[in-house]
Amino acid sequence: MIAGAVVVPLVSLIYLLTIDWRLTLITLAPVALAVALVRSSRACPTHCWCLPATLGRG
């Protein structure tokens, strides 16, 4: 199961690299954005929950 979860995306990325490297970058952009969002939420776990409460404060 895990091998399929790793092999299929890896083969897809290799295939995209052989066709056009720019297409690969466009494909990886959402993945990089998701990783960045997860890392930022780990740095401040209450960030999303405290945002509405802090909007009214000046």
HELIX and SHEET records of a PDB file:
HELIX    1   1 ILE A    2  ILE A   19  1                                  18    
HELIX    2   2 TRP A   21  ALA A   43  1                                  23    
HELIX    3   3 HIS A   47  LEU A   55  1                                   9    
END                                                                             
